[in-house]
C-alpha cells in the first residue's frame, strides 16, 4: 500500500516529489546536490530513491554522477495523482494499493481507524470489488479505475439516491472531458456506451435515523481493458475499445476526483442537507443521459416486478414508471432493463 497526499493544502511538496523534481531533468543530480537543496542527509536521499524504485519509478544511479529519472510507472500513485489536483475536499489524502479485494471494504476499515474526509482509495487490481445487488466488479492490473472516496458528512439518508445518480453524472463528465466521448447512463448508476457497460457507481452509507455518519462513494471504469474474445464482449466495453486508443488512467482519475469534489461542494451545502434543490442540475443531466428515458422497461423491485415506460427521475432520485393505466409509480430501488 502506498499512502500520501502529494502537495499539501498550502502547496508544499513532500520529499519524494521534491526528489523526483530534482532528477527529472536531462542530466544527473548528485546525492550531495539533492541533500543540500532539500536539507536532508545523503543517506535519507538514498532511502527515498529506494522507496521510489519500489513504487515502480525507473531511476538510474551512477557513482560520482548521481541519479536521473528514466521512467515513471503506469500507476495511480499519490505522487502522480496529487500534483494534478486542485480540489478542496476530495483528494486530501490518496491511498494506493497494488491489489486488494475491494476498495469499498478497505474504505470501511479506514473509517474505523479514523480516516479523514476526502480520502481517496485507488487500486491497480481488485479481486472482489462490490457492485450493485451483490455483484462483483473485478479489475485487472493497470487497466481500469477502481476508486472509493470517504466522506464523513453530507445530506440526510433520503438524499443518497440522488448522490448516487449525481456521482454517475460526475463520472460521465470526467469521461467526456478526457476521452472525448459522451457516455450514457442507466438508472440508477450504470455508465454505458452503445448498449455496453463502461462502468458503475456504488454508494454505501453508515447512518443513524436522519443523520449520515459516513459515505463511501465508489466508482469503477473500464479504461484500457480488452474484452474481445471474452465472455463479457457482448455486454462490456472499455474506453480504449470505444476510442481506438490507449488512455491515460492518471488523467481520467484526476478528472474524476475533480468532478467529485465539485459535486461534493454542491451535495454538502446547507440547502442540500435540508433537502433543497442544489442537486437539481445533476438530476436533469442524468435524466438527459439515461438510456431508459422514454422507453419501455421492466423493473424488478423488492416488492415485485413492474412494467411500463420510463418517464423521468424525480427529485429524490426515484425512477418514474408510467404503467398501462396511466398511473405513475416512483421506484426507489431496483433493477431496470429495456423491454
LORO-721576 format. One record per residue (C-alpha): residue number from 1; residue in three letters; x, y, z. Coordinates in steps of 0.25 Angstrom, whole numbers, always signed. Layout:
% LORO-721576
+-----+---------+-------+-------+-------+
| num | residuo |     X |     Y |     Z |
+-----+---------+-------+-------+-------+
| NUM |     ALA |     X |     Y |     Z |
...
+-----+---------+-------+-------+-------+
***
This chain:
% LORO-721576
+-----+---------+-------+-------+-------+
| num | residuo |     X |     Y |     Z |
+-----+---------+-------+-------+-------+
|   1 |     UNK |    +0 |    +0 |    +0 |
|   2 |     UNK |    +5 |   +14 |    -3 |
|   3 |     UNK |    -1 |   +25 |    +4 |
|   4 |     UNK |    +1 |   +40 |    +2 |
|   5 |     UNK |    -5 |   +53 |    -2 |
|   6 |     UNK |    +5 |   +59 |   -11 |
|   7 |     UNK |    +4 |   +74 |    -9 |
|   8 |     UNK |    -2 |   +79 |    +4 |
|   9 |     UNK |   -13 |   +90 |    +5 |
|  10 |     UNK |    -2 |  +100 |    +6 |
|  11 |     UNK |    +4 |   +96 |    -7 |
|  12 |     UNK |   +17 |   +89 |    -1 |
|  13 |     UNK |   +22 |   +77 |    -8 |
|  14 |     UNK |   +27 |   +65 |    +0 |
|  15 |     UNK |   +41 |   +60 |    +0 |
|  16 |     UNK |   +39 |   +49 |   -11 |
|  17 |     UNK |   +32 |   +59 |   -20 |
|  18 |     UNK |   +44 |   +69 |   -18 |
|  19 |     UNK |   +54 |   +58 |   -21 |
|  20 |     UNK |   +46 |   +54 |   -34 |
|  21 |     UNK |   +47 |   +68 |   -38 |
|  22 |     UNK |   +62 |   +69 |   -36 |
|  23 |     UNK |   +65 |   +56 |   -44 |
|  24 |     UNK |   +54 |   +59 |   -55 |
|  25 |     UNK |   +64 |   +67 |   -64 |
|  26 |     UNK |   +72 |   +62 |   -75 |
|  27 |     UNK |   +85 |   +60 |   -67 |
|  28 |     UNK |   +89 |   +54 |   -54 |
|  29 |     UNK |   +87 |   +61 |   -40 |
|  30 |     UNK |   +97 |   +56 |   -29 |
|  31 |     UNK |   +93 |   +52 |   -16 |
|  32 |     UNK |  +101 |   +63 |   -10 |
|  33 |     UNK |   +93 |   +73 |   -19 |
|  34 |     UNK |   +80 |   +67 |   -15 |
|  35 |     UNK |   +83 |   +67 |    +0 |
|  36 |     UNK |   +88 |   +81 |    +0 |
|  37 |     UNK |   +76 |   +87 |    -7 |
|  38 |     UNK |   +66 |   +79 |    +1 |
|  39 |     UNK |   +74 |   +80 |   +14 |
|  40 |     UNK |   +74 |   +65 |   +17 |
|  41 |     UNK |   +85 |   +55 |   +18 |
|  42 |     UNK |   +90 |   +47 |    +6 |
|  43 |     UNK |   +86 |   +34 |   +14 |
|  44 |     UNK |   +72 |   +40 |   +14 |
|  45 |     UNK |   +73 |   +43 |    -1 |
|  46 |     UNK |   +77 |   +29 |    -4 |
|  47 |     UNK |   +65 |   +23 |    +5 |
|  48 |     UNK |   +55 |   +31 |    -3 |
|  49 |     UNK |   +61 |   +27 |   -16 |
|  50 |     UNK |   +60 |   +12 |   -12 |
|  51 |     UNK |   +45 |   +15 |    -8 |
|  52 |     UNK |   +42 |   +22 |   -21 |
|  53 |     UNK |   +48 |   +10 |   -28 |
|  54 |     UNK |   +40 |    +0 |   -20 |
|  55 |     UNK |   +28 |    +8 |   -25 |
|  56 |     UNK |   +31 |    +6 |   -39 |
|  57 |     UNK |   +40 |   +18 |   -43 |
|  58 |     UNK |   +52 |   +15 |   -52 |
|  59 |     UNK |   +64 |   +22 |   -46 |
|  60 |     UNK |   +78 |   +21 |   -51 |
|  61 |     UNK |   +89 |   +23 |   -41 |
|  62 |     UNK |  +104 |   +25 |   -45 |
|  63 |     UNK |  +116 |   +26 |   -36 |
|  64 |     UNK |  +121 |   +40 |   -35 |
|  65 |     UNK |  +110 |   +45 |   -44 |
|  66 |     UNK |   +97 |   +43 |   -37 |
|  67 |     UNK |   +83 |   +40 |   -41 |
|  68 |     UNK |   +73 |   +42 |   -52 |
|  69 |     UNK |   +59 |   +38 |   -55 |
|  70 |     UNK |   +57 |   +29 |   -67 |
|  71 |     UNK |   +43 |   +25 |   -66 |
|  72 |     UNK |   +30 |   +27 |   -58 |
|  73 |     UNK |   +21 |   +15 |   -54 |
|  74 |     UNK |    +7 |   +14 |   -61 |
|  75 |     UNK |    +1 |   +14 |   -47 |
|  76 |     UNK |    -9 |   +23 |   -40 |
|  77 |     UNK |    +1 |   +26 |   -29 |
|  78 |     UNK |    -1 |   +38 |   -20 |
|  79 |     UNK |   +12 |   +44 |   -25 |
|  80 |     UNK |    +6 |   +45 |   -39 |
|  81 |     UNK |    -9 |   +48 |   -36 |
|  82 |     UNK |    -7 |   +59 |   -25 |
|  83 |     UNK |    +0 |   +69 |   -34 |
|  84 |     UNK |   -11 |   +68 |   -44 |
|  85 |     UNK |   -21 |   +72 |   -33 |
|  86 |     UNK |   -26 |   +86 |   -29 |
|  87 |     UNK |   -38 |   +81 |   -20 |
|  88 |     UNK |   -44 |   +86 |    -7 |
|  89 |     UNK |   -48 |   +73 |    +0 |
|  90 |     UNK |   -47 |   +61 |    -8 |
|  91 |     UNK |   -32 |   +56 |   -10 |
|  92 |     UNK |   -27 |   +62 |    +3 |
|  93 |     UNK |   -21 |   +48 |    +4 |
|  94 |     UNK |   -19 |   +38 |    -6 |
|  95 |     UNK |   -17 |   +23 |    -2 |
|  96 |     UNK |   -11 |   +14 |   -13 |
|  97 |     UNK |   -12 |    -1 |   -14 |
|  98 |     UNK |    -5 |   -11 |   -24 |
|  99 |     UNK |   -16 |   -21 |   -21 |
| 100 |     UNK |   -27 |   -23 |   -11 |
| 101 |     UNK |   -41 |   -30 |   -10 |
| 102 |     UNK |   -49 |   -17 |   -11 |
| 103 |     UNK |   -47 |    -2 |    -9 |
| 104 |     UNK |   -60 |    -1 |    -3 |
| 105 |     UNK |   -57 |   -11 |    +8 |
| 106 |     UNK |   -43 |    -4 |   +10 |
| 107 |     UNK |   -50 |    +9 |   +12 |
| 108 |     UNK |   -59 |    +3 |   +23 |
| 109 |     UNK |   -46 |    -1 |   +30 |
| 110 |     UNK |   -40 |   +13 |   +29 |
| 111 |     UNK |   -53 |   +19 |   +34 |
| 112 |     UNK |   -52 |   +10 |   +46 |
| 113 |     UNK |   -37 |   +15 |   +48 |
| 114 |     UNK |   -41 |   +29 |   +47 |
| 115 |     UNK |   -39 |   +33 |   +32 |
| 116 |     UNK |   -41 |   +48 |   +29 |
| 117 |     UNK |   -52 |   +53 |   +20 |
| 118 |     UNK |   -48 |   +53 |    +5 |
| 119 |     UNK |   -38 |   +41 |    +6 |
| 120 |     UNK |   -38 |   +34 |    -8 |
| 121 |     UNK |   -34 |   +20 |    -9 |
| 122 |     UNK |   -29 |   +14 |   -23 |
| 123 |     UNK |   -25 |    +0 |   -26 |
| 124 |     UNK |   -18 |    -5 |   -38 |
| 125 |     UNK |   -25 |   -18 |   -37 |
| 126 |     UNK |   -37 |   -22 |   -30 |
| 127 |     UNK |   -41 |   -37 |   -28 |
| 128 |     UNK |   -55 |   -35 |   -22 |
| 129 |     UNK |   -60 |   -21 |   -24 |
| 130 |     UNK |   -74 |   -18 |   -19 |
| 131 |     UNK |   -85 |   -16 |   -29 |
| 132 |     UNK |  -100 |   -14 |   -28 |
| 133 |     UNK |  -108 |   -25 |   -23 |
| 134 |     UNK |   -97 |   -33 |   -18 |
| 135 |     UNK |   -89 |   -34 |   -32 |
| 136 |     UNK |   -74 |   -34 |   -32 |
| 137 |     UNK |   -66 |   -24 |   -40 |
| 138 |     UNK |   -53 |   -30 |   -44 |
| 139 |     UNK |   -42 |   -21 |   -49 |
| 140 |     UNK |   -28 |   -26 |   -55 |
| 141 |     UNK |   -15 |   -19 |   -52 |
| 142 |     UNK |   -13 |    -6 |   -59 |
| 143 |     UNK |   -25 |    -6 |   -68 |
| 144 |     UNK |   -37 |    +0 |   -60 |
| 145 |     UNK |   -40 |   +11 |   -50 |
| 146 |     UNK |   -45 |    +5 |   -37 |
| 147 |     UNK |   -47 |   +16 |   -27 |
| 148 |     UNK |   -54 |   +19 |   -14 |
| 149 |     UNK |   -56 |   +33 |    -7 |
| 150 |     UNK |   -58 |   +34 |    +8 |
| 151 |     UNK |   -68 |   +45 |   +13 |
| 152 |     UNK |   -72 |   +48 |   +27 |
| 153 |     UNK |   -84 |   +57 |   +26 |
| 154 |     UNK |   -94 |   +61 |   +16 |
| 155 |     UNK |  -109 |   +61 |   +12 |
| 156 |     UNK |  -119 |   +53 |   +20 |
| 157 |     UNK |  -120 |   +38 |   +16 |
| 158 |     UNK |  -132 |   +41 |    +8 |
| 159 |     UNK |  -123 |   +49 |    -2 |
| 160 |     UNK |  -114 |   +37 |    -4 |
| 161 |     UNK |  -121 |   +32 |   -17 |
| 162 |     UNK |  -118 |   +46 |   -23 |
| 163 |     UNK |  -104 |   +46 |   -19 |
| 164 |     UNK |  -102 |   +32 |   -26 |
| 165 |     UNK |  -108 |   +38 |   -39 |
| 166 |     UNK |  -100 |   +51 |   -37 |
| 167 |     UNK |   -87 |   +42 |   -36 |
| 168 |     UNK |   -91 |   +35 |   -49 |
| 169 |     UNK |   -92 |   +49 |   -55 |
| 170 |     UNK |   -79 |   +53 |   -50 |
| 171 |     UNK |   -72 |   +41 |   -56 |
| 172 |     UNK |   -79 |   +43 |   -69 |
| 173 |     UNK |   -74 |   +58 |   -69 |
| 174 |     UNK |   -59 |   +53 |   -66 |
| 175 |     UNK |   -60 |   +42 |   -77 |
| 176 |     UNK |   -65 |   +53 |   -87 |
| 177 |     UNK |   -54 |   +62 |   -84 |
| 178 |     UNK |   -43 |   +52 |   -85 |
| 179 |     UNK |   -47 |   +42 |   -95 |
| 180 |     UNK |   -55 |   +52 |  -104 |
| 181 |     UNK |   -68 |   +43 |  -104 |
| 182 |     UNK |   -81 |   +45 |   -97 |
| 183 |     UNK |   -85 |   +32 |   -90 |
| 184 |     UNK |  -100 |   +29 |   -86 |
| 185 |     UNK |  -105 |   +26 |   -72 |
| 186 |     UNK |  -115 |   +15 |   -68 |
| 187 |     UNK |  -123 |   +17 |   -55 |
| 188 |     UNK |  -119 |   +16 |   -44 |
| 189 |     UNK |  -104 |   +17 |   -46 |
| 190 |     UNK |   -98 |   +10 |   -58 |
| 191 |     UNK |   -89 |   +16 |   -69 |
| 192 |     UNK |   -92 |   +11 |   -83 |
| 193 |     UNK |   -87 |   +13 |   -98 |
| 194 |     UNK |   -96 |    +8 |  -109 |
| 195 |     UNK |  -102 |    -3 |  -100 |
| 196 |     UNK |   -90 |    -8 |   -93 |
| 197 |     UNK |   -85 |    -5 |   -79 |
| 198 |     UNK |   -73 |    +4 |   -77 |
| 199 |     UNK |   -74 |    +6 |   -62 |
| 200 |     UNK |   -83 |    +7 |   -50 |
| 201 |     UNK |   -85 |   +14 |   -37 |
| 202 |     UNK |   -88 |    +9 |   -23 |
| 203 |     UNK |   -91 |   +18 |   -11 |
| 204 |     UNK |   -91 |   +12 |    +3 |
| 205 |     UNK |   -95 |   +19 |   +16 |
| 206 |     UNK |   -94 |   +18 |   +31 |
| 207 |     UNK |  -106 |   +25 |   +37 |
| 208 |     UNK |  -114 |   +27 |   +50 |
| 209 |     UNK |  -128 |   +31 |   +47 |
| 210 |     UNK |  -127 |   +44 |   +40 |
| 211 |     UNK |  -112 |   +46 |   +41 |
| 212 |     UNK |  -101 |   +41 |   +32 |
| 213 |     UNK |   -89 |   +37 |   +39 |
| 214 |     UNK |   -81 |   +33 |   +27 |
| 215 |     UNK |   -82 |   +31 |   +12 |
| 216 |     UNK |   -73 |   +22 |    +3 |
| 217 |     UNK |   -75 |   +27 |   -12 |
| 218 |     UNK |   -69 |   +16 |   -21 |
| 219 |     UNK |   -66 |   +17 |   -36 |
| 220 |     UNK |   -61 |    +7 |   -46 |
| 221 |     UNK |   -58 |   +10 |   -60 |
| 222 |     UNK |   -53 |    +1 |   -71 |
| 223 |     UNK |   -41 |    +9 |   -77 |
| 224 |     UNK |   -31 |    +0 |   -85 |
| 225 |     UNK |   -38 |   -13 |   -83 |
| 226 |     UNK |   -39 |   -22 |   -95 |
| 227 |     UNK |   -52 |   -30 |   -95 |
| 228 |     UNK |   -50 |   -36 |  -109 |
| 229 |     UNK |   -51 |   -51 |  -109 |
| 230 |     UNK |   -56 |   -52 |   -95 |
| 231 |     UNK |   -70 |   -56 |   -89 |
| 232 |     UNK |   -72 |   -41 |   -86 |
| 233 |     UNK |   -70 |   -36 |  -100 |
| 234 |     UNK |   -85 |   -35 |  -103 |
| 235 |     UNK |   -88 |   -27 |   -90 |
| 236 |     UNK |   -76 |   -19 |   -86 |
| 237 |     UNK |   -66 |   -10 |   -93 |
| 238 |     UNK |   -55 |    +0 |   -89 |
| 239 |     UNK |   -51 |   +14 |   -93 |
| 240 |     UNK |   -39 |    +8 |  -101 |
| 241 |     UNK |   -48 |    +0 |  -109 |
| 242 |     UNK |   -58 |   +11 |  -112 |
| 243 |     UNK |   -48 |   +21 |  -115 |
| 244 |     UNK |   -38 |   +12 |  -122 |
| 245 |     UNK |   -26 |   +18 |  -114 |
| 246 |     UNK |   -20 |   +15 |  -100 |
| 247 |     UNK |   -24 |   +26 |   -90 |
| 248 |     UNK |   -17 |   +31 |   -78 |
| 249 |     UNK |   -23 |   +26 |   -65 |
| 250 |     UNK |   -16 |   +37 |   -58 |
| 251 |     UNK |   -23 |   +48 |   -66 |
| 252 |     UNK |   -36 |   +41 |   -64 |
| 253 |     UNK |   -34 |   +38 |   -49 |
| 254 |     UNK |   -30 |   +53 |   -47 |
| 255 |     UNK |   -42 |   +58 |   -55 |
| 256 |     UNK |   -52 |   +49 |   -47 |
| 257 |     UNK |   -46 |   +53 |   -34 |
| 258 |     UNK |   -48 |   +68 |   -38 |
| 259 |     UNK |   -62 |   +65 |   -43 |
| 260 |     UNK |   -66 |   +58 |   -30 |
| 261 |     UNK |   -60 |   +70 |   -22 |
| 262 |     UNK |   -69 |   +79 |   -30 |
| 263 |     UNK |   -81 |   +70 |   -27 |
| 264 |     UNK |   -78 |   +69 |   -12 |
| 265 |     UNK |   -77 |   +85 |   -11 |
| 266 |     UNK |   -92 |   +84 |   -16 |
| 267 |     UNK |   -96 |   +72 |    -9 |
| 268 |     UNK |   -91 |   +76 |    +5 |
| 269 |     UNK |   -97 |   +90 |    +4 |
| 270 |     UNK |  -107 |   +95 |   +15 |
| 271 |     UNK |  -118 |   +94 |    +5 |
| 272 |     UNK |  -115 |   +80 |    +0 |
| 273 |     UNK |  -114 |   +76 |   +15 |
| 274 |     UNK |  -128 |   +82 |   +17 |
| 275 |     UNK |  -133 |   +74 |    +4 |
| 276 |     UNK |  -132 |   +86 |    -5 |
| 277 |     UNK |  -130 |   +87 |   -20 |
| 278 |     UNK |  -115 |   +88 |   -21 |
| 279 |     UNK |  -114 |   +75 |   -28 |
| 280 |     UNK |  -125 |   +78 |   -38 |
| 281 |     UNK |  -115 |   +81 |   -49 |
| 282 |     UNK |  -109 |   +67 |   -47 |
| 283 |     UNK |  -123 |   +61 |   -47 |
| 284 |     UNK |  -127 |   +68 |   -60 |
| 285 |     UNK |  -113 |   +63 |   -67 |
| 286 |     UNK |  -115 |   +49 |   -62 |
| 287 |     UNK |  -129 |   +49 |   -68 |
| 288 |     UNK |  -124 |   +54 |   -81 |
| 289 |     UNK |  -113 |   +43 |   -82 |
| 290 |     UNK |  -122 |   +32 |   -77 |
| 291 |     UNK |  -123 |   +21 |   -87 |
| 292 |     UNK |  -137 |   +17 |   -81 |
| 293 |     UNK |  -143 |   +30 |   -83 |
| 294 |     UNK |  -156 |   +29 |   -91 |
| 295 |     UNK |  -154 |   +14 |   -93 |
| 296 |     UNK |  -162 |    +2 |   -89 |
| 297 |     UNK |  -155 |    -4 |   -77 |
| 298 |     UNK |  -157 |   -16 |   -68 |
| 299 |     UNK |  -153 |   -13 |   -53 |
| 300 |     UNK |  -150 |   -23 |   -42 |
| 301 |     UNK |  -152 |   -17 |   -29 |
| 302 |     UNK |  -152 |   -22 |   -14 |
| 303 |     UNK |  -167 |   -22 |   -15 |
| 304 |     UNK |  -168 |   -29 |   -29 |
| 305 |     UNK |  -168 |   -27 |   -44 |
| 306 |     UNK |  -173 |   -15 |   -51 |
| 307 |     UNK |  -175 |   -12 |   -66 |
| 308 |     UNK |  -177 |    +2 |   -73 |
| 309 |     UNK |  -170 |   +14 |   -79 |
| 310 |     UNK |  -158 |   +21 |   -72 |
| 311 |     UNK |  -163 |   +35 |   -70 |
| 312 |     UNK |  -152 |   +42 |   -63 |
| 313 |     UNK |  -145 |   +43 |   -50 |
| 314 |     UNK |  -152 |   +51 |   -38 |
| 315 |     UNK |  -145 |   +60 |   -28 |
| 316 |     UNK |  -142 |   +48 |   -19 |
| 317 |     UNK |  -135 |   +40 |   -30 |
| 318 |     UNK |  -146 |   +31 |   -32 |
| 319 |     UNK |  -149 |   +25 |   -46 |
| 320 |     UNK |  -163 |   +29 |   -50 |
| 321 |     UNK |  -170 |   +18 |   -58 |
| 322 |     UNK |  -183 |   +20 |   -65 |
| 323 |     UNK |  -192 |    +8 |   -65 |
| 324 |     UNK |  -203 |    +3 |   -75 |
| 325 |     UNK |  -214 |   +10 |   -67 |
| 326 |     UNK |  -207 |   +24 |   -68 |
| 327 |     UNK |  -202 |   +24 |   -53 |
| 328 |     UNK |  -188 |   +27 |   -49 |
| 329 |     UNK |  -180 |   +19 |   -40 |
| 330 |     UNK |  -167 |   +24 |   -33 |
| 331 |     UNK |  -157 |   +13 |   -31 |
| 332 |     UNK |  -147 |   +15 |   -20 |
| 333 |     UNK |  -138 |    +4 |   -23 |
| 334 |     UNK |  -138 |    -8 |   -33 |
| 335 |     UNK |  -132 |   -13 |   -46 |
| 336 |     UNK |  -138 |    -7 |   -59 |
| 337 |     UNK |  -136 |   -13 |   -73 |
| 338 |     UNK |  -141 |    -9 |   -86 |
| 339 |     UNK |  -153 |   -17 |   -90 |
+-----+---------+-------+-------+-------+
***
